[in-house]
């Protein structure tokens, strides 16, 4: 560490990978279509409109994967969520296969 630098702990414990996945997010009062634009075992970045605010819970469905998650940040129509339980390697691999298929099918942003 150099002089003047502080020790900053990384908030992300697992690396994120860019993807393009269609999914749904369900809050207490409504559901919304979402695009998952990056993904890790512990969370994801969602592009969506009118999702709940940071601190609120969501039920997220992407293909065969579903989980409860908490909104941890928001910037305009982009949201960061943390999964209540980390996704397994098998679940991540399945979602990445879907992302690859969607890119070939023309689901570009």
N, C-alpha and C positions, 0 to 999 in steps of 0.2 A: 504494500500500500504506500502511495506517495504522500508527502506532507500535504495537509489540507483535505485529503480524501477521508470520508467517513466510511465506516463499514455498513453497507446497506445489504440487508438480507433479501434475496430474490423471493417475491411472492409466489412465483410459479415453481412448483416442485417437479413438474413433468413438462417436457418440451411440447410445444404446440406445432401442429402441421397445418398448412393451408389446405382447405377443402372447399367444395361447393356442394352442399347437401340441402335438399328441401326437407322441411319437417314442420311440426306443429308445436305450439306452446300453449298450455292451458293454465289460466289463472282462475281465481275464484269466480270472477264475473264474466269471463269471455275466453275464447280461443283465438289464436292468430297463427297465420302461416309465417314461417321463419326460414331464413337461409343460414345454415351453419357455415361460417367462413373461415374459422380455424378451430382446431380440435385437439384436446389432450385427454389423458385418462381422467383428469380431475375436473375438466370444465371445457367451455367453448365460448366462442364469440358468435353472437347471433345478430343478423341484420333483420330488423322487423320494425313495424310501426305499432305504437301504443301498447307496449308490454308493461307489466307492473314495474314499480319503482325499485331501486336498490333496497335490499332487505326483505323483499317479498319472495314468496315461493312460486315455482312453476312446475308443472308436469310436462316434460319434453318427450316427444316421440319423433324419432328419425329412423325410418325403415322399420326394422325389427327391434331396434333399441328403444327402450323407454326408461326414464328415470325422473326422480324428483331433483330439483335444482333450486338454488337461491340466486337471485339477481344481485351481483356484487358491484357493478358499475354501469353507468349509462352515459353515452355521448351521442346526442341527436337520436338517430334511428339505429344505433349500434349498442349492443348490450353484452356485458360479460357475465357469465353464469358459472357457478361452481356446483358440480354434481354432489348430491348427498352421499353417494357411494361411487368410488372410482370405477370407471369402465374397465373391463378385462381386456387383455390383449386380443382375444378372439372377437369381442364386440367392436373394438377399434378397427381391426382388420376388415370386418364385415362392412363397417361404415365407409372405410377408405375404398373398398371395392365398389360400393355404390357411388361414391364421389367420382371415381374414375369412369364408371359407366355413364354418369350424368354428364361429364365433360364430353365424352364421345357422342352422346345424344344431343348435344348442343345446349345444355343448361348453363350458359355462360352468364356472368354478371357484367 
